[in-house]
């Protein structure tokens, strides 16, 4: 059994030296052709052309009744086009890559793609308001502007973007080719599954494929914004790391001395204008007299702890006696008795 697996996982490789895709002439040509195809489908549905007639023929054919044996499998397969599960799975994988490679580009690219998907596909859905096959009211009608939200197909567009982002972020040309093929097969299957289940028209699926492909082709235009966002996030992290942390106060035992630091005076002779400031132990009573007669500090910029002499009482506590002489005094002459 190998024991160095965790050591390998703890290694922190550098970000890959692969430049993000650019808007080359080939990509611009693909973007223009896909955009023309997108607009052609929208116009064909708006004018109720042969494409709408094909939609009705496929719907009346009812594929789910023709091949009922694959219905249970396709009920699970359609999950590959739902936003929540697919975005969660792909975000987990890209999050791992971001952590290992010390870069936020994979996660930021996924977020930008999903944001573009919501803005573009959602706007067209609400604007055209097409009803689905199960809610159609008139045979041969395009069912537009009726309060629906199925044109284009959200499942199809989401499958193209979510799984296609893995091919877009691939680190080697070989991996990019393989992931492109896998994402194309998955998104093709999701679109046809929605037609089989009767939840979308065929034209919905065609427009969903085009909408998702447009977002993937337009991502190089968003790369400069992603780079600036990543640099800003890392700059904020460095600012938070460099912020000084508050110094915790040391615990003091109950009843013990607590040092109170008094502010230091600036400029001039501090001892000449005001009494010298010094740390005082809590619970010690100081008199103004002792502060006044304390020795001045050796340097005006630093405080020195002064040593106080114990205060002695002014007079003796013993009662006065006529025969006793106080200390330090001169003895008075005693009268001589006798003689």
C-alpha positions as CSV (number, residue, x, y, z in Angstrom):
1,X,0.0,0.0,0.0
2,X,1.4,3.4,-1.0
3,X,1.8,5.9,1.8
4,X,2.8,9.0,-0.3
5,X,-0.7,9.6,-1.7
6,X,-1.5,12.4,0.8
7,X,1.9,14.0,0.1
8,X,1.0,14.1,-3.6
9,X,-2.4,15.6,-2.8
10,X,-0.7,18.3,-0.6
11,X,1.4,19.5,-3.5
12,X,0.3,22.8,-5.0
13,X,1.0,22.9,-8.7
14,X,1.3,26.1,-10.6
15,X,-1.6,27.3,-12.8
16,X,-1.5,25.8,-16.3
17,X,0.5,27.9,-18.9
18,X,-2.4,27.6,-21.4
19,X,-3.8,30.8,-22.7
20,X,-7.6,31.2,-22.8
21,X,-9.2,31.0,-26.2
22,X,-9.3,34.1,-28.2
23,X,-11.8,35.5,-30.7
24,X,-10.1,34.3,-33.8
25,X,-11.5,34.6,-37.3
26,X,-12.7,31.0,-37.2
27,X,-14.5,31.6,-33.9
28,X,-16.0,34.8,-35.2
29,X,-17.3,33.1,-38.3
30,X,-18.9,30.3,-36.2
31,X,-20.5,32.9,-34.0
32,X,-21.9,34.8,-37.0
33,X,-23.3,31.6,-38.5
34,X,-24.8,30.5,-35.3
35,X,-26.4,33.9,-34.7
36,X,-27.9,33.8,-38.2
37,X,-29.3,30.3,-37.5
38,X,-30.8,31.6,-34.2
39,X,-32.5,34.5,-35.9
40,X,-33.8,32.4,-38.7
41,X,-35.5,30.0,-36.3
42,X,-37.1,32.9,-34.4
43,X,-38.5,34.4,-37.6
44,X,-39.7,31.0,-38.8
45,X,-41.7,30.6,-35.6
46,X,-43.0,34.2,-35.7
47,X,-44.5,33.8,-39.2
48,X,-45.8,30.3,-38.5
49,X,-43.8,28.7,-41.3
50,X,-43.2,25.1,-42.2
51,X,-41.2,24.8,-38.9
52,X,-44.3,25.3,-36.9
53,X,-46.1,22.6,-39.0
54,X,-43.2,20.2,-38.3
55,X,-43.6,21.0,-34.6
56,X,-47.2,19.9,-34.6
57,X,-46.5,16.7,-36.6
58,X,-43.8,15.6,-34.1
59,X,-46.1,16.4,-31.2
60,X,-49.1,14.5,-32.6
61,X,-46.8,11.6,-33.4
62,X,-46.3,11.3,-29.6
63,X,-42.9,9.6,-29.3
64,X,-43.5,8.7,-25.7
65,X,-46.3,6.4,-26.8
66,X,-44.4,4.9,-29.7
67,X,-41.4,3.8,-27.6
68,X,-42.6,3.5,-24.0
69,X,-39.9,1.1,-23.0
70,X,-37.3,3.9,-22.8
71,X,-39.5,6.3,-20.9
72,X,-38.2,5.4,-17.4
73,X,-34.5,5.8,-18.5
74,X,-35.1,9.2,-20.2
75,X,-36.9,10.4,-17.0
76,X,-33.5,10.2,-15.3
77,X,-31.4,11.2,-18.3
78,X,-33.2,14.6,-18.5
79,X,-31.6,15.5,-15.2
80,X,-28.4,16.2,-17.1
81,X,-30.1,19.3,-18.5
82,X,-31.4,20.7,-15.2
83,X,-29.7,23.8,-13.9
84,X,-29.4,22.8,-10.2
85,X,-27.8,19.3,-10.4
86,X,-25.6,20.0,-13.4
87,X,-24.3,23.4,-12.1
88,X,-23.5,21.8,-8.7
89,X,-21.6,18.9,-10.1
90,X,-19.5,21.1,-12.5
91,X,-18.9,23.7,-9.9
92,X,-17.5,21.1,-7.5
93,X,-15.1,19.9,-10.1
94,X,-14.0,23.4,-11.1
95,X,-13.7,24.4,-7.5
96,X,-11.3,21.6,-7.0
97,X,-9.3,22.8,-10.0
98,X,-9.3,26.3,-8.7
99,X,-8.0,25.3,-5.3
100,X,-5.3,23.0,-6.8
101,X,-4.1,25.6,-9.4
102,X,-4.4,28.7,-7.3
103,X,-6.7,30.5,-9.8
104,X,-10.3,31.5,-9.8
105,X,-10.7,31.5,-13.5
106,X,-12.6,28.2,-13.8
107,X,-15.2,29.2,-11.3
108,X,-15.5,32.8,-12.6
109,X,-15.9,31.5,-16.1
110,X,-18.7,29.2,-15.1
111,X,-20.4,32.0,-13.2
112,X,-20.2,34.3,-16.2
113,X,-21.5,31.7,-18.6
114,X,-24.5,30.9,-16.4
115,X,-25.2,34.6,-15.9
116,X,-25.2,35.1,-19.7
117,X,-27.5,32.1,-20.1
118,X,-30.0,33.4,-17.6
119,X,-30.0,36.9,-19.2
120,X,-30.3,35.9,-22.8
121,X,-32.5,32.8,-22.7
122,X,-34.7,34.2,-19.9
123,X,-35.4,37.4,-21.8
124,X,-36.4,35.5,-25.0
125,X,-38.6,33.1,-23.0
126,X,-40.5,35.9,-21.3
127,X,-40.7,38.1,-24.4
128,X,-42.1,35.5,-26.8
129,X,-44.3,33.7,-24.2
130,X,-44.8,30.5,-26.1
131,X,-46.9,27.7,-24.7
132,X,-45.6,24.1,-24.6
133,X,-47.2,21.1,-26.4
134,X,-49.2,20.0,-23.4
135,X,-50.8,23.4,-23.1
136,X,-51.4,24.1,-26.8
137,X,-54.9,25.5,-27.7
138,X,-55.1,25.5,-31.5
139,X,-53.7,23.0,-33.9
140,X,-51.2,24.7,-36.3
141,X,-50.7,27.7,-34.2
142,X,-47.3,28.9,-33.0
143,X,-48.8,29.5,-29.5
144,X,-46.8,32.7,-29.1
145,X,-47.5,35.6,-26.6
146,X,-49.7,33.4,-24.5
147,X,-47.8,33.6,-21.2
148,X,-45.6,30.5,-21.7
149,X,-41.9,30.2,-21.1
150,X,-40.5,27.3,-23.2
151,X,-39.0,29.0,-26.3
152,X,-36.1,28.4,-26.4
153,X,-35.6,25.2,-24.4
154,X,-33.8,25.9,-21.2
155,X,-32.8,22.3,-20.6
156,X,-31.1,22.1,-23.9
157,X,-29.3,25.5,-23.6
158,X,-28.2,24.6,-20.1
159,X,-26.8,21.3,-21.2
160,X,-24.8,22.9,-24.0
161,X,-23.3,25.6,-21.6
162,X,-22.8,23.5,-18.5
163,X,-21.0,20.6,-20.1
164,X,-19.4,22.6,-22.8
165,X,-17.6,24.8,-20.3
166,X,-15.6,21.7,-19.4
167,X,-14.3,21.6,-22.9
168,X,-13.7,25.3,-23.0
169,X,-11.6,25.1,-19.8
170,X,-9.6,22.0,-20.8
171,X,-5.9,22.3,-20.3
172,X,-4.8,20.2,-23.3
173,X,-6.0,20.1,-26.9
174,X,-6.7,16.4,-26.7
175,X,-8.9,16.8,-23.6
176,X,-10.7,19.7,-25.3
177,X,-11.6,17.5,-28.3
178,X,-12.8,14.6,-26.2
179,X,-14.8,16.9,-23.9
180,X,-16.3,18.7,-26.8
181,X,-17.6,15.5,-28.3
182,X,-19.0,14.3,-24.9
183,X,-20.8,17.7,-24.3
184,X,-22.2,17.6,-27.8
185,X,-23.6,14.1,-27.3
186,X,-25.1,14.9,-23.9
187,X,-26.7,18.2,-25.1
188,X,-28.1,16.5,-28.2
189,X,-29.6,13.7,-26.1
190,X,-31.1,16.2,-23.6
191,X,-32.8,18.1,-26.4
192,X,-34.3,15.1,-28.1
193,X,-35.4,13.8,-24.7
194,X,-37.5,16.9,-24.1
195,X,-39.2,16.3,-27.5
196,X,-39.8,12.6,-26.7
197,X,-41.4,13.5,-23.4
198,X,-43.6,16.2,-25.1
199,X,-42.4,19.1,-22.9
200,X,-40.9,21.1,-25.8
201,X,-41.5,21.7,-29.5
202,X,-38.7,20.7,-31.9
203,X,-38.1,24.3,-32.7
204,X,-37.6,25.0,-29.0
205,X,-34.7,22.5,-29.0
206,X,-33.1,23.9,-32.1
207,X,-33.1,27.4,-30.6
208,X,-31.8,26.1,-27.3
209,X,-28.8,24.5,-29.1
210,X,-28.1,27.7,-30.9
211,X,-28.5,29.8,-27.7
212,X,-26.0,27.7,-25.7
213,X,-23.5,27.6,-28.5
214,X,-23.6,31.4,-28.8
215,X,-22.7,31.8,-25.2
216,X,-19.7,29.4,-25.4
217,X,-18.5,31.1,-28.6
218,X,-18.8,34.6,-26.9
219,X,-16.9,33.7,-23.7
220,X,-13.5,35.0,-25.0
221,X,-15.0,38.5,-25.1
222,X,-15.6,38.1,-21.3
223,X,-12.1,36.9,-20.5
224,X,-10.7,40.4,-19.7
225,X,-13.5,41.0,-17.3
226,X,-12.9,37.7,-15.6
227,X,-9.2,38.5,-15.3
228,X,-9.9,41.9,-13.6
229,X,-12.4,40.3,-11.3
230,X,-9.9,37.6,-10.2
231,X,-7.2,40.2,-9.6
232,X,-9.6,42.3,-7.5
233,X,-10.5,39.3,-5.4
234,X,-6.9,38.4,-4.7
235,X,-6.1,42.0,-3.9
236,X,-8.9,42.1,-1.3
237,X,-7.6,38.9,0.2
238,X,-4.1,40.3,0.6
239,X,-5.6,43.4,2.2
240,X,-7.5,41.3,4.7
241,X,-4.3,39.2,5.4
242,X,-2.2,42.4,6.0
243,X,-4.7,44.0,8.4
244,X,-3.2,44.1,12.0
245,X,-4.8,41.9,14.5
246,X,-5.9,43.2,17.9
247,X,-3.5,42.3,20.8
248,X,-5.4,40.2,23.4
249,X,-5.2,41.5,26.9
250,X,-3.4,39.3,29.4
251,X,-5.5,37.8,32.2
252,X,-5.0,39.2,35.7
253,X,-5.5,37.2,38.8
254,X,-8.2,38.3,41.2
255,X,-6.8,40.7,43.8
256,X,-3.5,41.0,42.0
257,X,-1.9,44.3,41.0
258,X,-3.2,45.8,37.8
259,X,-0.9,48.3,36.1
260,X,-2.6,51.4,34.8
261,X,-0.5,53.2,32.1
262,X,-1.0,56.9,32.1
263,X,-0.5,58.9,29.0
264,X,2.9,60.4,28.3
265,X,3.4,64.1,27.9
266,X,5.0,65.4,24.7
267,X,7.3,68.3,24.3
268,X,9.2,70.5,26.8
269,X,10.0,69.6,30.4
270,X,7.3,67.4,31.6
271,X,8.4,67.7,35.2
272,X,8.3,71.4,35.2
273,X,4.7,71.9,34.0
274,X,3.0,69.0,35.7
275,X,3.8,66.1,38.0
276,X,5.7,63.2,36.6
277,X,3.5,60.5,35.3
278,X,4.3,56.9,36.2
279,X,2.7,53.5,36.3
280,X,0.8,53.1,39.5
281,X,-0.3,49.8,41.1
282,X,-4.0,49.5,41.6
283,X,-5.0,49.9,45.2
284,X,-2.0,52.1,46.2
285,X,-2.9,55.5,47.6
286,X,-0.7,58.3,46.6
287,X,-0.7,61.7,48.1
288,X,-0.1,65.0,46.2
289,X,2.9,65.6,48.5
290,X,4.6,62.5,47.5
291,X,4.0,63.2,43.8
292,X,5.3,66.8,44.1
293,X,8.6,65.7,45.8
294,X,9.2,62.7,43.6
295,X,12.5,62.8,41.6
296,X,12.2,64.0,38.0
297,X,12.7,61.5,35.3
298,X,16.2,61.1,33.9
299,X,14.9,61.6,30.3
300,X,11.8,63.5,29.4
301,X,10.7,61.0,26.8
302,X,10.7,58.0,29.1
303,X,9.0,57.3,32.4
304,X,11.0,55.9,35.3
305,X,9.5,54.1,38.3
306,X,10.3,56.1,41.4
307,X,11.0,54.6,44.7
308,X,9.0,55.9,47.5
309,X,10.3,56.0,51.2
310,X,7.9,54.7,53.8
311,X,6.0,57.5,55.5
312,X,6.8,57.7,59.2
313,X,4.5,59.3,61.7
314,X,5.4,62.9,62.7
315,X,5.5,62.2,66.5
316,X,6.1,59.3,68.9
317,X,3.1,57.2,69.9
318,X,4.6,56.8,73.4
319,X,3.3,59.1,76.2
320,X,5.7,62.0,77.1
321,X,7.8,61.4,80.2
322,X,9.6,64.0,82.1
323,X,12.8,62.0,82.6
324,X,13.1,60.9,79.0
325,X,14.9,62.9,76.4
326,X,13.7,62.8,72.9
327,X,16.1,61.4,70.2
328,X,18.4,63.9,68.7
329,X,17.8,66.5,71.5
330,X,20.1,67.8,74.2
331,X,19.7,66.6,77.7
332,X,18.6,69.3,80.1
333,X,20.4,69.8,83.4
334,X,19.0,67.8,86.3
335,X,18.8,69.5,89.7
336,X,21.2,68.1,92.3
337,X,19.5,67.0,95.4
338,X,21.0,66.6,98.8
339,X,23.9,68.4,100.5
